[in-house]
Amino acid sequence: MYFRRHKPHNRAMEWWSSDPRIAIRRAGDPARGSCVVYWMQRAQRAFENPALEAAIRAANELRLPVVVFFGLLRTHPVANLRHYIFLVEGLVDTARRLKHRGIGVAIRAVAGGGSARTFVKFCADVNAAMAVTDENPLRHSARWRKDTARFLRVPLLSVDADVIVPSVLLEREQYAARTIRPKIHALLPNYLKPVRNASPLVAWKPSAQAASLEPSMHLLRMVKVDRSVPVVSGIHGGTTRGLAALRRFVGRRLKGYASQRNRPELDATSQLSPYLHFGHLGPHTVAIAVMNADAPARDRAAFLEEVIVRRELAINFVRYNRDYDRLQGCEPWALKTLAAHARDRRSYLHTYRQLERAQTHDPLWNAAQTQMVRNGWMHGYLRMYWAKKILEWSRSPAEAFRTALRLNDRFELDGRDPNGFAGIAWAVGGKHDRAWGPQRPIYGMIRYMSLQNTSRKFNSKAYIARWAAD
Ligand SMILES: Cc1cc2nc3c(=O)[nH]c(=O)nc-3n(C[C@H](O)[C@H](O)[C@H](O)COP(=O)(O)OP(=O)(O)OC[C@H]3O[C@@H](n4cnc5c(N)ncnc54)[C@H](O)[C@@H]3O)c2cc1C
């Protein structure tokens, strides 16, 4: 198919370059082509997804259909079966919603290193006029985008779909919540708006070139992943499930969130993090539901602080700090104080195996670890305590960082997320925090949490009884 008129394409070029959510990774003229391809990566949803909407908008300007490409990694260095089940459940739901909207879906099993090449080949097979993808600040994904832009012959746009304030507007790494908060709040009126679910003008017609793997749970047979971690029951992936969880939270637990969110025995938080991590829900959907809820202003504000300010601070950290997954990414004052205490005597040294099996001397820590292993989710208040104790019981802060990350990413359904890198950097290396006196063994000036104090702040006996390891 040959694209005849130039005016709509010029109009499209104008909005690409004027919207800060959109980065032009590869420029060029989408004058020829049969479709617009959207490479769905982090924003794995067909609902209120700004990247999909950008693809539809471009396709409508060009009078072309949209097809979504999804590369299912055959193997993964960290993710295991519990993550893959959640992901594929989401994919099945998303594929159903896409088909309903007249949008094509092509799922391909890919090797991690070959993702960009497979995508570029797909674009050639379907004669793409242009391609769109979504941003993910993690290193490997940034590399895929770079490789794709190098080899693709048509324009490539990437859309920052999983933040409310486009992360490019913050320009550099922000020091702490107190420095990013005023910047985010100043920009929110421009960006905290409902995302449309526009209709494509031209429906996709299935073709041999875009043949897809069947979006079903059988996809799990295609992957060769670690099956040693128990599968989580009672939580399922997908936008439909995520929206139901959001409705339950807003209807029943948002009221009281500000005062009860740090009480792990109550399950007072949203537990939406796995849906946000896999992009089954977007932050706009969650934030707007909470803003419009019939709950006290104090509770709504406390939740919005977490899902907007804290979450986007974590994304800012990963986007602008190249050492986001190691101790070196923390501030010089923190590295200095940890180094000064590196040789302090450790009262307990627990091996990785003991930690993984929740076999430490600390019943609260063991309960938190057990919650994570069984449920794929640990309460946020205990994540802080849990990681700080790993610092206390490891031979060095760098080893503690690695151990915490390994356990977190292996067992949390929401693992491998910017929030995890920032949370561990906060707990072990004082990231986004300040120095706390007096100096303590091992911690130096890093904020300390004791078993006694932490246990007093909530009904720790009830929590331990619930999660006591068998
Ligand atoms: C050591 C440590 C490790 C962590 N690992 C992860 C992780 O792997 N993945 C992950 O998503 N979060 C992680 N967090 C951040 C936070 O603990 C979880 O996002 C939160 O507990 C998830 O539960 P929820 O959805 O019920 O949160 P809610 O209290 O209901 O908050 C709603 C949403 O706001 C965001 N949010 C809440 N707290 C934070 C925070 N402190 N920082 C950034 N965003 C936040 C999350 O997206 C969350 O889903 C970690 C924190 C620490 C201290």
The ligand as a Tripos MOL2 file, in Angstrom:
@<TRIPOS>MOLECULE
LIG
   53    58     1     0     0
SMALL
NO_CHARGES

@<TRIPOS>ATOM
      1 C1         13.5290   -3.0740   50.4720 C.3       1 LIG1
      2 C2         12.3430   -2.6970   49.6010 C.ar      1 LIG1
      3 C3         12.0770   -3.4300   48.4660 C.ar      1 LIG1
      4 C4         11.0020   -3.0940   47.6280 C.ar      1 LIG1
      5 N1         10.7790   -3.8230   46.4950 N.ar      1 LIG1
      6 C5          9.7940   -3.4660   45.6390 C.ar      1 LIG1
      7 C6          9.5960   -4.1480   44.4130 C.ar      1 LIG1
      8 O1         10.3490   -5.0710   44.0740 O.2       1 LIG1
      9 N2          8.5680   -3.7570   43.6110 N.ar      1 LIG1
     10 C7          7.7130   -2.7520   43.9620 C.ar      1 LIG1
     11 O2          6.7890   -2.4470   43.2100 O.2       1 LIG1
     12 N3          7.8950   -2.0650   45.1080 N.ar      1 LIG1
     13 C8          8.9000   -2.3800   45.9550 C.ar      1 LIG1
     14 N4          9.0830   -1.6700   47.1170 N.ar      1 LIG1
     15 C9          8.2460   -0.4760   47.3600 C.3       1 LIG1
     16 C10         6.9620   -0.7460   48.1910 C.3       1 LIG1
     17 O3          7.2920   -1.4210   49.3740 O.3       1 LIG1
     18 C11         5.9150   -1.5450   47.4130 C.3       1 LIG1
     19 O4          5.6680   -0.9050   46.1720 O.3       1 LIG1
     20 C12         4.5740   -1.6010   48.1500 C.3       1 LIG1
     21 O5          4.7530   -2.1180   49.4400 O.3       1 LIG1
     22 C13         3.6180   -2.4710   47.3500 C.3       1 LIG1
     23 O6          2.4430   -2.7170   48.0670 O.3       1 LIG1
     24 P1          1.0690   -2.0080   47.7060 P.3       1 LIG1
     25 O7          0.8110   -2.1010   46.2520 O.co2     1 LIG1
     26 O8          0.0340   -2.5560   48.6330 O.co2     1 LIG1
     27 O9          1.3950   -0.5040   48.0860 O.3       1 LIG1
     28 P2          0.4180    0.7100   48.4160 P.3       1 LIG1
     29 O10         0.7740    1.2250   49.7670 O.co2     1 LIG1
     30 O11        -0.9900    0.3490   48.1880 O.co2     1 LIG1
     31 O12         0.9050    1.8250   47.3740 O.3       1 LIG1
     32 C14         0.3690    1.9170   46.0570 C.3       1 LIG1
     33 C15         1.4830    1.9020   45.0450 C.3       1 LIG1
     34 O13         2.3680    2.9820   45.2760 O.3       1 LIG1
     35 C16         3.7080    2.5900   44.9630 C.3       1 LIG1
     36 N5          4.5230    2.6030   46.1760 N.ar      1 LIG1
     37 C17         4.1540    2.3300   47.4460 C.ar      1 LIG1
     38 N6          5.2040    2.4510   48.2860 N.ar      1 LIG1
     39 C18         6.2550    2.8120   47.5250 C.ar      1 LIG1
     40 C19         7.6200    3.0830   47.8020 C.ar      1 LIG1
     41 N7          8.1210    3.0450   49.0460 N.pl3     1 LIG1
     42 N8          8.4280    3.4080   46.7840 N.ar      1 LIG1
     43 C20         7.9560    3.4780   45.5230 C.ar      1 LIG1
     44 N9          6.6710    3.2260   45.1900 N.ar      1 LIG1
     45 C21         5.8380    2.8960   46.1900 C.ar      1 LIG1
     46 C22         3.6280    1.1550   44.4430 C.3       1 LIG1
     47 O14         3.5550    1.1910   43.0480 O.3       1 LIG1
     48 C23         2.3470    0.6610   45.0780 C.3       1 LIG1
     49 O15         1.7630   -0.4150   44.3850 O.3       1 LIG1
     50 C24        10.1660   -1.9840   47.9690 C.ar      1 LIG1
     51 C25        10.4440   -1.2530   49.1200 C.ar      1 LIG1
     52 C26        11.5240   -1.6000   49.9260 C.ar      1 LIG1
     53 C27        11.7960   -0.7800   51.1590 C.3       1 LIG1
@<TRIPOS>BOND
     1     1     2 1
     2     2     3 ar
     3     2    52 ar
     4     3     4 ar
     5     4     5 ar
     6     4    50 ar
     7     5     6 ar
     8     6     7 ar
     9     6    13 1
    10     7     8 2
    11     7     9 ar
    12     9    10 ar
    13    10    11 2
    14    10    12 ar
    15    12    13 ar
    16    13    14 ar
    17    14    15 1
    18    14    50 ar
    19    15    16 1
    20    16    17 1
    21    16    18 1
    22    18    19 1
    23    18    20 1
    24    20    21 1
    25    20    22 1
    26    22    23 1
    27    23    24 1
    28    24    25 2
    29    24    26 1
    30    24    27 1
    31    27    28 1
    32    28    29 2
    33    28    30 1
    34    28    31 1
    35    31    32 1
    36    32    33 1
    37    33    34 1
    38    33    48 1
    39    34    35 1
    40    35    36 1
    41    35    46 1
    42    36    37 ar
    43    36    45 ar
    44    37    38 ar
    45    38    39 ar
    46    39    40 ar
    47    39    45 ar
    48    40    41 1
    49    40    42 ar
    50    42    43 ar
    51    43    44 ar
    52    44    45 ar
    53    46    47 1
    54    46    48 1
    55    48    49 1
    56    50    51 ar
    57    51    52 ar
    58    52    53 1
@<TRIPOS>SUBSTRUCTURE
     1 LIG1         1 GROUP 0 **** ****
